[in-house]
């Protein structure tokens, strides 16, 4: 079969055009890749504060001024306090690492001697050491390995945190700048992106609604609940005089994302610690406060905040958040659920079109 010259040139030209388009798009994505987190953070923050911007704009009728007002209050009441908390957390982690570092070079006897200020703990470990004496060399070696691993992980984390704090100002400035333009031109950007997605307009709107619902569910149902639990934990740890209270409150907030045990993984050992050092009243107060209020907070706060609108199983959301954190860091708390929403939307489109089409397909009768 012969192909005429005009058709051949047309196909070659189409191939070259598609190849050039792909290379240009890949180059543009590569160019913006260093700013990926900045763009994503600006987009996510813009999604949540856009209603505030819209209300101010309806009164002032000036886009730039409305955006500046929203960003001013965002910096004053959110970014400023968050920066102060992050700096204090950094200092507490450094203090904990300074305390842990000498332990890696100590024998078990030296370590137990440091516990004389806590008679019950000292007596317990002294008796335990007596029974475990034949196995002490192996135990000492294992403990040294574990403590060394913990110290290395801590140093690695604190190094990353220091790098983050160093680049925080730079990223913050560009995030706010990007956020400003997302607020004043966000609707146009979304409309352009939606117009490039193939499919019916109804399906695309449904996809956007699902992404919005999941983002709100993650923020209000998970992040905000965890944040409130962290604040309450910081309050009770401070009242009871638990050292490094901000660090333990931060871990309590992170633990709230873990199903089943949740915040108990942090406050449970702290209650045991208070019992062992003889602070029985403090231990009971912490047990009652955390067991009754903090651990049960998400049971009534999540339904109140999101009202079950996402209609997605909590395990799916948990896995998407966990996978997002592993792949994208803190940003993954939101990117993971966004990817989940897109995935579920694609599944819906597949079920609606392909499955229904196959079900309605009439196969020829093989007996004829």
C-alpha positions as CSV (number, residue, x, y, z in Angstrom):
1,X,0.0,0.0,0.0
2,X,1.5,3.3,-1.1
3,X,1.3,6.5,1.0
4,X,1.2,9.7,-1.0
5,X,3.8,12.3,-0.4
6,X,1.4,14.9,1.1
7,X,0.1,12.4,3.7
8,X,3.6,11.3,4.6
9,X,4.8,14.9,5.1
10,X,1.7,15.7,7.1
11,X,2.4,12.7,9.5
12,X,6.1,13.6,9.8
13,X,5.2,17.2,10.6
14,X,2.6,16.1,13.2
15,X,5.1,13.9,14.8
16,X,7.8,16.6,15.0
17,X,5.2,19.1,16.3
18,X,4.1,16.7,19.1
19,X,7.8,15.9,19.9
20,X,8.6,19.6,20.2
21,X,5.5,20.3,22.3
22,X,6.5,17.5,24.6
23,X,10.1,18.7,24.9
24,X,8.9,22.3,25.6
25,X,6.4,21.2,28.3
26,X,9.1,18.9,29.9
27,X,11.5,21.8,29.8
28,X,9.0,24.2,31.4
29,X,8.2,21.6,34.2
30,X,11.9,21.1,34.8
31,X,12.4,24.9,35.0
32,X,9.7,25.2,37.7
33,X,10.6,22.0,39.6
34,X,12.8,23.8,42.2
35,X,9.8,26.0,43.0
36,X,7.3,23.0,43.2
37,X,6.8,23.2,46.9
38,X,6.3,27.0,46.8
39,X,3.7,26.8,44.1
40,X,1.9,23.9,45.9
41,X,1.9,25.6,49.3
42,X,0.6,28.9,47.7
43,X,-2.1,27.0,45.9
44,X,-3.2,25.1,49.0
45,X,-3.2,28.2,51.2
46,X,-5.1,30.1,48.5
47,X,-7.8,27.5,48.4
48,X,-8.5,27.9,52.1
49,X,-8.2,31.7,52.5
50,X,-9.9,32.5,49.1
51,X,-13.4,32.9,50.8
52,X,-12.0,35.6,53.1
53,X,-10.4,37.4,50.1
54,X,-13.7,37.2,48.2
55,X,-15.7,38.7,51.1
56,X,-13.2,41.6,51.4
57,X,-13.2,42.1,47.6
58,X,-17.0,42.3,47.5
59,X,-16.8,45.3,49.8
60,X,-13.7,47.1,48.6
61,X,-13.9,46.1,44.8
62,X,-10.1,46.3,44.6
63,X,-8.2,43.1,44.1
64,X,-4.7,44.1,45.1
65,X,-5.9,45.9,48.3
66,X,-8.1,42.9,49.3
67,X,-5.2,40.5,48.7
68,X,-2.8,42.7,50.8
69,X,-5.3,42.8,53.7
70,X,-5.7,39.0,53.7
71,X,-2.0,38.4,53.5
72,X,-1.3,40.9,56.3
73,X,-3.6,39.1,58.7
74,X,-2.2,35.7,57.6
75,X,1.3,36.8,58.4
76,X,0.3,38.4,61.7
77,X,-1.9,35.6,63.1
78,X,-0.6,32.4,61.4
79,X,2.9,32.7,59.9
80,X,4.3,34.8,62.8
81,X,3.2,32.5,65.7
82,X,4.1,29.4,63.6
83,X,7.7,30.7,63.1
84,X,8.1,31.4,66.8
85,X,6.8,27.9,67.7
86,X,9.1,26.3,65.1
87,X,12.2,28.2,66.5
88,X,11.3,27.1,70.1
89,X,10.8,23.5,68.9
90,X,14.2,23.7,67.3
91,X,15.8,24.7,70.6
92,X,14.1,22.0,72.6
93,X,15.2,19.3,70.1
94,X,18.8,20.6,70.4
95,X,18.5,20.4,74.2
96,X,17.2,16.8,74.0
97,X,20.1,15.8,71.7
98,X,22.6,17.3,74.1
99,X,21.1,15.1,76.9
100,X,21.1,12.0,74.8
101,X,24.6,12.2,73.3
102,X,26.5,11.3,76.5
103,X,24.3,8.3,77.1
104,X,25.7,6.5,74.0
105,X,29.2,6.5,75.6
106,X,28.1,5.4,79.0
107,X,27.8,1.9,80.6
108,X,24.5,0.8,82.0
109,X,25.9,1.2,85.5
110,X,26.9,4.8,84.9
111,X,23.5,5.5,83.4
112,X,21.6,4.0,86.3
113,X,23.7,6.0,88.8
114,X,22.3,9.2,87.1
115,X,18.8,8.0,88.2
116,X,19.5,8.3,91.9
117,X,17.4,11.4,92.0
118,X,14.4,9.2,91.2
119,X,14.4,6.5,93.9
120,X,11.7,4.3,92.5
121,X,13.2,4.2,89.0
122,X,16.7,3.7,90.5
123,X,15.5,0.8,92.6
124,X,13.6,-0.8,89.7
125,X,16.6,-0.7,87.3
126,X,19.1,-1.8,90.0
127,X,17.0,-5.0,90.6
128,X,16.6,-5.5,86.8
129,X,20.3,-5.1,86.3
130,X,21.0,-7.7,88.9
131,X,18.8,-10.3,87.2
132,X,20.2,-9.5,83.7
133,X,23.9,-9.5,84.8
134,X,24.9,-12.5,82.6
135,X,23.5,-10.8,79.5
136,X,24.8,-7.3,80.2
137,X,27.5,-7.2,77.5
138,X,25.0,-8.1,74.7
139,X,22.4,-5.7,76.2
140,X,25.0,-2.9,76.5
141,X,25.9,-3.4,72.8
142,X,22.3,-3.4,71.6
143,X,21.5,-0.3,73.7
144,X,24.5,1.5,72.3
145,X,23.5,0.6,68.8
146,X,19.9,1.8,69.3
147,X,20.9,5.0,71.1
148,X,23.5,5.7,68.3
149,X,20.8,5.2,65.7
150,X,18.4,7.5,67.6
151,X,21.1,10.1,67.9
152,X,22.0,9.9,64.2
153,X,18.3,10.2,63.2
154,X,18.0,13.2,65.6
155,X,21.1,14.9,64.1
156,X,19.8,14.3,60.6
157,X,16.4,15.7,61.5
158,X,17.8,18.7,63.3
159,X,20.1,19.3,60.3
160,X,17.1,19.2,57.9
161,X,15.2,21.5,60.3
162,X,18.1,23.9,60.4
163,X,18.3,23.9,56.6
164,X,14.5,24.5,56.5
165,X,14.8,27.5,58.9
166,X,17.6,28.9,56.9
167,X,15.6,28.8,53.6
168,X,12.3,29.5,55.4
169,X,12.6,33.3,54.8
170,X,13.3,32.8,51.1
171,X,10.5,30.3,50.5
172,X,8.1,32.4,52.6
173,X,8.7,35.5,50.5
174,X,8.1,33.7,47.2
175,X,5.1,31.8,48.7
176,X,3.5,35.0,49.7
177,X,4.2,36.6,46.3
178,X,2.7,33.6,44.5
179,X,-0.2,33.5,46.9
180,X,-1.0,37.1,46.1
181,X,-1.3,36.3,42.4
182,X,-3.3,33.1,43.1
183,X,-5.8,35.2,45.1
184,X,-6.3,37.8,42.4
185,X,-6.1,35.5,39.4
186,X,-6.9,32.1,40.9
187,X,-10.2,31.6,39.2
188,X,-8.7,32.3,35.8
189,X,-5.9,29.8,36.4
190,X,-8.4,27.1,37.5
191,X,-10.6,27.7,34.4
192,X,-7.5,27.4,32.1
193,X,-6.4,24.2,33.7
194,X,-10.0,22.7,33.6
195,X,-10.3,23.7,30.0
196,X,-7.2,21.6,29.2
197,X,-8.7,18.5,30.8
198,X,-10.6,16.3,28.4
199,X,-14.1,15.2,29.3
200,X,-17.5,16.6,30.0
201,X,-17.8,19.8,32.0
202,X,-20.0,18.0,34.6
203,X,-17.4,15.4,35.3
204,X,-14.6,18.0,35.6
205,X,-16.7,20.0,38.1
206,X,-17.4,16.9,40.1
207,X,-13.7,16.2,40.2
208,X,-13.0,19.7,41.5
209,X,-15.7,19.4,44.1
210,X,-14.3,16.1,45.3
211,X,-10.8,17.6,45.6
212,X,-12.2,20.5,47.5
213,X,-14.2,18.3,49.9
214,X,-11.2,16.0,50.6
215,X,-8.9,19.0,51.2
216,X,-11.4,20.5,53.6
217,X,-11.8,17.1,55.2
218,X,-8.1,16.7,55.7
219,X,-7.6,20.2,57.0
220,X,-10.6,20.4,59.3
221,X,-11.0,16.8,60.1
222,X,-7.3,15.8,60.5
223,X,-4.9,18.7,60.6
224,X,-7.1,21.1,62.7
225,X,-8.1,18.3,65.1
226,X,-4.4,17.3,65.5
227,X,-3.5,20.9,66.0
228,X,-6.1,21.4,68.8
229,X,-4.9,18.1,70.4
230,X,-1.4,19.5,70.3
231,X,-2.4,22.8,71.9
232,X,-4.3,20.9,74.7
233,X,-1.3,18.6,75.2
234,X,1.1,21.6,75.4
235,X,-1.3,23.2,78.0
236,X,-1.4,20.2,80.3
237,X,2.3,19.4,79.9
238,X,3.2,23.0,80.8
239,X,0.8,23.0,83.8
240,X,2.3,19.7,85.1
241,X,5.9,20.9,84.6
242,X,6.9,18.2,82.1
243,X,10.3,19.2,80.6
244,X,10.5,19.9,76.9
245,X,6.7,20.4,76.8
246,X,6.6,21.8,73.3
247,X,8.5,18.8,71.9
248,X,6.1,16.3,73.5
249,X,3.1,18.3,72.4
250,X,4.5,18.3,68.8
251,X,4.9,14.5,69.0
252,X,1.3,14.2,70.4
253,X,0.0,16.1,67.5
254,X,1.9,13.8,65.0
255,X,0.7,10.7,66.9
256,X,-3.0,11.8,66.4
257,X,-2.7,10.8,62.8
258,X,-2.0,7.2,63.7
259,X,-5.2,5.0,63.9
260,X,-6.2,3.0,67.0
261,X,-3.6,4.1,69.6
262,X,-3.1,7.8,68.4
263,X,-2.0,10.3,71.1
264,X,-1.8,7.5,73.7
265,X,1.6,6.6,72.2
266,X,3.0,9.8,73.6
267,X,1.0,10.7,76.8
268,X,0.9,7.0,77.9
269,X,4.6,6.8,78.6
270,X,4.6,10.3,80.1
271,X,1.9,9.1,82.6
272,X,4.1,6.0,83.4
273,X,7.1,8.3,83.9
274,X,5.3,10.5,86.4
275,X,4.1,7.4,88.3
276,X,7.7,6.1,88.4
277,X,9.2,9.3,89.7
278,X,6.5,9.5,92.4
279,X,4.4,12.3,91.1
280,X,1.1,10.4,91.6
281,X,-1.2,13.4,91.5
282,X,0.3,14.7,88.3
283,X,0.2,11.3,86.7
284,X,-3.6,10.9,87.6
285,X,-4.3,14.4,86.3
286,X,-2.5,13.7,83.0
287,X,-4.2,10.3,82.7
288,X,-7.6,11.7,83.2
289,X,-7.1,14.9,81.0
290,X,-5.5,13.0,78.1
291,X,-7.7,9.9,78.4
292,X,-11.0,11.8,78.6
293,X,-10.4,14.9,76.6
294,X,-7.4,14.6,74.2
295,X,-7.9,11.0,73.1
296,X,-11.7,11.4,72.6
297,X,-11.5,14.9,71.0
298,X,-11.5,13.6,67.4
299,X,-14.6,11.4,68.0
300,X,-16.9,14.4,68.2
301,X,-14.7,17.1,66.6
302,X,-14.2,15.5,63.2
303,X,-17.9,14.8,62.5
304,X,-18.7,18.4,63.7
305,X,-16.0,19.9,61.4
306,X,-16.5,17.8,58.2
307,X,-19.9,16.2,58.8
308,X,-18.9,13.1,56.8
309,X,-19.1,15.0,53.5
310,X,-16.1,13.3,52.0
311,X,-17.7,9.9,52.0
312,X,-14.3,8.3,51.8
313,X,-13.1,5.7,54.2
314,X,-10.7,7.0,56.9
315,X,-8.2,4.3,56.2
316,X,-7.9,5.6,52.6
317,X,-7.3,9.1,53.7
318,X,-4.8,8.0,56.3
319,X,-2.8,6.0,53.8
320,X,-2.9,8.9,51.3
321,X,-1.6,11.3,54.0
322,X,1.0,8.9,55.2
323,X,2.3,8.1,51.7
324,X,2.2,11.8,50.9
325,X,4.4,12.6,53.9
326,X,6.9,9.9,53.0
327,X,7.2,11.2,49.4
328,X,6.7,15.0,49.8
329,X,7.3,15.8,53.4
330,X,4.9,18.0,55.3
331,X,3.4,19.1,51.9
332,X,2.3,15.5,51.4
333,X,-0.4,16.0,54.1
334,X,-2.4,17.8,51.4
335,X,-0.8,16.5,48.2
336,X,-1.5,12.8,49.1
337,X,-5.3,13.4,49.5
338,X,-5.4,15.5,46.3
339,X,-3.9,12.6,44.4
340,X,-6.4,10.3,46.1
341,X,-9.2,12.5,45.0
342,X,-8.0,12.5,41.4
343,X,-7.6,8.7,41.5
344,X,-11.1,8.2,42.8
345,X,-12.5,10.6,40.2
346,X,-10.8,8.6,37.4
347,X,-12.3,5.4,38.8
348,X,-15.7,7.0,38.8
349,X,-15.3,8.1,35.1
350,X,-14.1,4.6,34.3
351,X,-17.1,3.0,36.0
352,X,-19.6,5.5,34.4
353,X,-18.3,5.3,30.8
354,X,-16.3,2.1,30.1
355,X,-18.1,-0.3,32.5
356,X,-21.6,0.9,31.5
357,X,-20.6,0.8,27.9
358,X,-19.4,-2.8,28.2
359,X,-22.5,-3.8,30.1
360,X,-24.7,-2.4,27.4
361,X,-22.7,-4.1,24.6
362,X,-24.6,-6.9,22.9
363,X,-22.5,-9.8,21.9
364,X,-23.4,-11.7,18.7
365,X,-25.0,-15.1,19.2
366,X,-22.4,-17.7,18.8
367,X,-24.9,-20.4,18.0
368,X,-25.9,-18.9,14.7
